[in-house]
Amino acid sequence: MKSRNYDREFKLNAVRLHTSGSKKASQVCKDLGIPDSTFSGWVKEYRENGEDSFRGSGKVKSSNEEMHRLKKELKDAQLERDILKKALAIFSQKK
């Protein structure tokens, strides 16, 4: 059986149908042709992350964006510090 990829909007709309109380999970799955196990995973992720759900691979959730930015900034500052330490050592050597 070939696995099918669903885009973010499809997943959000399907989960919203269920969470709004409009339809039962089993009915959403039947209407949209989604396996029950797949849909239950979507509902779980939506309950945990809300509108930040289903970002896909390589996309950072908004709650982690600042942390990743700060880690990158720290790494750059450490690299700059190490370069300056080496330069200071080179220029302070006696000839």
C-alpha positions as CSV (number, residue, x, y, z in Angstrom):
1,M,0.0,0.0,0.0
2,K,1.4,3.4,-1.0
3,S,1.6,6.0,1.7
4,R,-0.1,9.3,1.0
5,N,1.2,12.7,1.9
6,Y,-1.3,15.3,3.1
7,D,-0.5,19.0,3.2
8,R,-0.7,21.1,6.3
9,E,-4.0,22.8,5.4
10,F,-5.7,19.5,4.7
11,K,-4.7,18.2,8.1
12,L,-5.7,21.3,10.0
13,N,-9.1,21.4,8.2
14,A,-9.7,17.7,8.9
15,V,-8.9,18.1,12.6
16,R,-10.9,21.3,12.9
17,L,-14.0,19.4,11.6
18,H,-13.6,17.0,14.5
19,T,-12.6,19.3,17.3
20,S,-15.3,21.8,16.5
21,G,-17.8,19.1,17.3
22,S,-19.2,19.1,13.8
23,K,-18.3,15.4,13.1
24,K,-17.1,12.4,14.9
25,A,-13.5,11.3,14.2
26,S,-14.7,8.1,12.5
27,Q,-17.0,10.1,10.2
28,V,-14.2,12.5,9.2
29,C,-11.9,9.6,8.4
30,K,-14.6,7.9,6.3
31,D,-15.5,11.1,4.4
32,L,-11.9,12.1,3.7
33,G,-10.5,8.6,3.2
34,I,-8.0,8.9,6.0
35,P,-6.9,5.9,8.1
36,D,-8.1,6.1,11.7
37,S,-4.6,5.7,13.1
38,T,-3.3,8.5,11.0
39,F,-6.1,10.9,12.0
40,S,-5.7,10.1,15.7
41,G,-2.1,11.1,15.4
42,W,-3.1,14.4,13.8
43,V,-5.6,15.1,16.6
44,K,-3.0,14.4,19.2
45,E,-0.5,16.7,17.6
46,Y,-3.2,19.4,17.2
47,R,-4.1,19.2,20.9
48,E,-0.5,19.5,21.9
49,N,0.6,22.3,19.5
50,G,-2.6,24.0,18.3
51,E,-2.1,26.1,15.2
52,D,1.6,25.4,15.2
53,S,0.9,21.8,14.3
54,F,2.0,20.0,11.1
55,R,5.0,22.2,10.3
56,G,6.8,19.5,8.3
57,S,10.4,18.4,8.3
58,G,13.0,21.2,8.6
59,K,10.5,23.8,9.8
60,V,10.9,25.1,13.3
61,K,7.9,25.7,15.5
62,S,7.4,29.3,16.5
63,S,8.0,28.4,20.2
64,N,11.5,27.1,19.3
65,E,12.5,29.8,16.8
66,E,14.1,32.1,19.4
67,M,16.0,29.3,21.0
68,H,17.5,28.3,17.7
69,R,18.3,31.9,16.8
70,L,20.0,32.4,20.2
71,K,22.0,29.1,19.9
72,K,23.3,30.3,16.5
73,E,24.2,33.7,17.9
74,L,26.0,32.0,20.8
75,K,28.0,29.8,18.4
76,D,29.0,32.8,16.3
77,A,30.1,34.8,19.4
78,Q,32.2,31.8,20.6
79,L,33.8,31.5,17.3
80,E,34.6,35.2,17.2
81,R,36.0,35.0,20.8
82,D,38.3,32.1,19.8
83,I,39.6,34.0,16.8
84,L,40.3,37.0,18.9
85,K,42.1,34.9,21.5
86,K,44.4,33.4,18.8
87,A,45.1,36.8,17.3
88,L,46.0,38.3,20.8
89,A,48.4,35.4,21.4
90,I,50.0,35.9,18.0
91,F,50.4,39.7,18.4
92,S,51.6,39.5,22.0
93,Q,54.5,37.1,21.2
94,K,58.0,38.6,21.7
95,K,60.2,38.7,18.7
